[in-house]
Amino acid sequence: MSNPRYPLVLLPTPCHRLDRASAILGIDLWIKRDDLTGFAGGGNKGRKLEYLIGQALADGVEVIVSCGALQSNFLRQLAAACSCAGIHAAAVVMEEPFEYGPAPFEGIGRENGNVRLDQLFGLEMVEIENDTWDHLFDEMERVASEFEDRGKKVMRIPVGGSAWQGAYAFAEAAEEVREFGFDEIIFASSSGSTQVGLAYAFAGSQTKITGIACDPEPELPNDFAKLAAELDSALGRSVGLQASDFHFDLGYVGDGYGIPSEAGDEALTWLARTEGILLDPVYSAKAFSAIIDRAKRGELPGMILFWHTGGVPALFADHPSGVN
Ligand SMILES: *Cc1c(COP(=O)(O)O)cnc(C)c1O
């Protein structure tokens, strides 16, 4: 298997104990700082992009086409990575894509935040009306085909960078924390390559891998299983993860993807004031609200790792109501 890597992030990211939070919550809580990758504002997508861009360069790709929410952290990091690599990046975006019918707009806002950084990094953005994720994927295909019609060599990268190379990056990342022997690793989960990579690396071990859902889609573990199968075939292995092998907790998603939850906002404020660490309202704050809730229920025995997936620039998106 050829798996070229294009260096972007500073590894390993720090991993340290949260002493004040642990004392207050009565648990043994650690944090993995993928908010501190040192690349394009930080976040879990930098690791995935090292392998995705490595592949693109090996294949002589001229244009990368992807898609996501307007305030996507992935597209911000993709745009920066493509600029570094001399590849044109284009993305189809919706303010608030949905799975089950339109929600009234209560998202994090369209100005500033990641959008400001996308412009800085030179992303070509094609914005379309809010609709389903499937419609977003169709429009991405349309834009990719248009580039091909103009004779360009195009690579399509699925939402969130969740191709097998993204999952591979997280299987590798798992080795940065294996020696600690954590009992459970908890993190925000959405397009799946973070969860697939970690679950893949820790399959058959004592470490429980728990993704906190940021999309209200109970069937996402089926997609995770497909991605794990792709990783198996790329690596010539047979770990064979099934949908039921993924612990995917839908209890903290709130009203929908991209819509901040009350518990998440409380967790965000609490961690800021307890540890001086910033979370984001769409992903990491919801995941951390699970830690606070489960600690209170006495459900977090042993050594717990919160894998901070980043997203902090979204905190600076301007909401029309003035509230974030
Ligand atoms: C993309 C993202 C996630 C989810 O990671 P996936 O690999 O897509 O499941 C979690 N947190 C933040 C901040 C993200 O940007």
PDBQT file of the ligand as one rigid body, heavy atoms in Angstrom, charges set to zero:
ROOT
HETATM    1  C1  LIG A 401     -15.094  17.420  12.164  1.00  0.00    +0.000 C 
HETATM    2  C2  LIG A 401     -15.088  17.624  13.626  1.00  0.00    +0.000 A 
HETATM    3  C3  LIG A 401     -15.465  16.586  14.497  1.00  0.00    +0.000 A 
HETATM    4  C4  LIG A 401     -15.936  15.252  14.019  1.00  0.00    +0.000 C 
HETATM    5  O1  LIG A 401     -14.913  14.480  13.486  1.00  0.00    +0.000 OA
HETATM    6  P1  LIG A 401     -15.297  13.360  12.413  1.00  0.00    +0.000 P 
HETATM    7  O2  LIG A 401     -14.030  12.680  12.115  1.00  0.00    +0.000 OA
HETATM    8  O3  LIG A 401     -15.875  14.101  11.245  1.00  0.00    +0.000 OA
HETATM    9  O4  LIG A 401     -16.322  12.478  13.019  1.00  0.00    +0.000 OA
HETATM   10  C5  LIG A 401     -15.407  16.814  15.844  1.00  0.00    +0.000 A 
HETATM   11  N1  LIG A 401     -15.024  18.004  16.335  1.00  0.00    +0.000 NA
HETATM   12  C6  LIG A 401     -14.669  19.032  15.535  1.00  0.00    +0.000 A 
HETATM   13  C7  LIG A 401     -14.290  20.310  16.148  1.00  0.00    +0.000 C 
HETATM   14  C8  LIG A 401     -14.691  18.869  14.157  1.00  0.00    +0.000 A 
HETATM   15  O5  LIG A 401     -14.341  19.894  13.368  1.00  0.00    +0.000 OA
ENDROOT
TORSDOF 0
